[in-house]
Amino acid sequence: MILEAAMLHVKLGLESEFEAAFQNASSIISSSNGYLSHELHKCIEVPGKYLLLVRWKNLESHTIGFRGSSEYQDWKKLLHHFYEPFPTVEHFEQVEI
């Protein structure tokens, strides 16, 4: 399992619109091959800051499967105009301890 983490900075004043758009976009990502689950968290201290966590079966499910799909173009149209600056996306694997 791979955990995708993206810190999202939504333009101030557009938080409600973003959350509504994200709710619509959730059905897009959740239907992708290799998708396991996702969570969106809103920062308490910083207005407009969100943390998106997505669990994928493997890295390629996200980087090739989802990002290479026509559905990703729909995801971009719904969400990317809300971000300033554009988010950095990182991938993590669990450390067995």
Long-range contacts (C-beta under 8 A, 24 or more apart in sequence): 1-36, 1-55, 1-56, 1-57, 1-93, 1-94, 2-55, 2-56, 2-57, 2-58, 2-59, 2-61, 2-62, 2-91, 2-92, 2-93, 3-53, 3-54, 3-55, 3-56, 3-91, 3-92, 3-93, 3-94, 4-52, 4-53, 4-54, 4-55, 4-56, 4-62, 4-89, 4-90, 4-91, 4-92, 5-51, 5-52, 5-53, 5-89, 5-90, 5-91, 5-92, 6-51, 6-52, 6-54, 6-87, 6-88, 6-89, 6-90, 7-49, 7-50, 7-51, 7-87, 7-88, 8-49, 8-50, 8-51, 8-52, 8-82, 8-83, 8-87, 9-48, 9-49, 9-50, 9-83, 9-84, 9-85, 9-87, 10-48, 10-49, 10-50, 10-82, 10-83, 10-84, 11-48, 11-82, 11-83, 11-84, 12-47, 12-48, 14-48, 14-82, 15-42, 15-47, 15-48, 17-82, 18-50, 18-79, 18-82, 21-78, 21-79, 21-82, 22-78, 22-79, 24-78, 25-74, 25-75, 25-78, 25-79, 28-71, 28-72, 28-74, 28-75, 28-78, 29-54, 29-66, 29-71, 29-75, 31-71, 32-61, 32-65, 32-66, 32-69, 32-71, 33-61, 33-65, 33-66, 34-58, 34-60, 34-61, 34-62, 34-65, 34-66, 35-61, 35-66, 52-87, 59-91, 62-91, 63-91
